[in-house]
């Protein structure tokens, strides 16, 4: 109140005296002095014009009038309490003991007035806020506030911070859930907000606007939460699409999210899970070193035993590539990293270019792009010595013209050398005058497939490194019939069809046991073909000066068959793992020529 009086005195000091004087002069001149004086006298006990107290216009009212106005205003007073639930409640004045209190403040305002300045009050408003005009019973007030429905513990829900959902498969993402502000009120703030509203006789109070609720600590725009969500979504947004023929494998967030670990605000990817995933792919789609079904030229299907031919994934490199994709968050379609490839994916991965070798029938077929190029009898490993040519699926390692095949006691040049199983390969055998039947049982090779020279030439000119050679046994296809090779040189240079017994003295025949010293030199290529040697087949390679053969060169099975006795057992050259001719006659190996090789009595007759 004292502060208000000081303000009033300050206003009095700044009042334009010249204006008041002018007004008095005007009124006096007009004969109105008596009116002005009487009007001023009336404000000795009443409030000046343009005066408000606690928002009420009290202009010209005396103290009793104002007190009556206040009593009338609070007589039916009640206040509406608005909360977040929208369920409004009211508090009536009698519930909190609300009543008026007059402590002389009204009198002090009138006493501080200057009635003779009533005319200036018309354009100089005066407003007062008196805290002592109303009062409530604090005990009743606190009890009534606690009785509000919104203040009941069972109606309060604590706030919840914003958080990340788990992985959402429908959106392939983690999502931020906005904070739930709840309905938990702070009693002290509620009491203060309602009390302030009551003391000004406000019609309502909004507890939310007044800040009476507890607040979450973390909202959806929290920087740490946003960073964490972005990192997680980068990982699960990645996708790697693999195609294995008609089969698709998709790695995406549905799997990747299982490999993620959240530690506070950081995310880590379990690399071992990527390794396991790649290993499972390799196990599912690798075909190398596994048996496979084959549609034979005999009409049925046979199981080809395990061999190195086929798909073989580079697991370590593929895992690295997948990790790169996941960390970058990219979506890619890619070919897996392969150590070794086959022709196609699927059950029959050898495609339509391959050599089909029936070891039982001693007969092979060579197909290129699905067309039969040639079929022919051959002589395989000598069965009586245990030098059988192993069944299995093999990629052609390489092919070599005019290679020299070496053993412990021989050096034999061949015109067409095509290894496919370490020390075992396809090659021409111009020293043989018959092929097929059961020759291999007692007069077979040391594991190689001996071919008629023309057959070897045709296969050589059409086959490529990496092409499959599929060797199998098929019961019921053995035949004793043999065939003569197509002549590829003048008759006078061709070995006699029957070699005299005297040209092969018994004493020159080696012991039945393979000599240990005739093993392949350490410089021989590894059994498992290199990656370069197992790439997809290249176009047919035709040696310089060679004549492209036509399909008329095919030798149908039995077309030129001639039954004859099996060739006598001659000196062996080597069985698998023994002294098979030196298969290092690949790139960089010694290459001989027929002109420099002397074949005479005692020369090998089954290589």
Secondary structure, 3 states (H helix, E strand, C coil): CHHHHHHHHHHHHHCCHHHHHHHHHHHHHCCCHHHHHHHHHHCCCECCCCEEECCEECCCCEHHHHHHHHHHHHHCCEEEEECCCCCCEEEEHHHCCCEECCCCHHHHHHHHCCHHHCCHHHCCCEEECCHHHEECCHHHHHHHHHCCHHHCHHHCCCCECCEECCCECCCCECCEECCECCCCECHHHHHHHHHHHHHCCCCEEECCCCCCECCCCCCCCCHHHHHHHHHHHHHHCCEEEEEECCEEEEECHHHHHHHEEEECCEEEECHHHHHHHHHHHHHHHCCCCCCEEEECCCCCEEEECCCCCCCEECHHHHHHHHHHHHHHCCEEECCCCEEECCCCCCCCCCCCCEEEEECCCCEEEEEECCEEEEEEEEECECHHHCCCCCCEEEECCCCEEEEEEEECCEEEEEEEEEEEECCEEEEECCCCCCEECCHHHHHCECCCEEECHHHHHHHHHHCCCCCEEEEECCCCCCCCCEECCCCCCCHHHCCCCCCCHHHCCHHHCCCCCCCHHHCCCCCCCCCCCCCHHHCCCCCCCCCCCCCCCCHHHCCCCCCCECCCCCCCCCCECCCCCCCCCCCCCCCCCCCCCHHHCCCCCCCCCEC
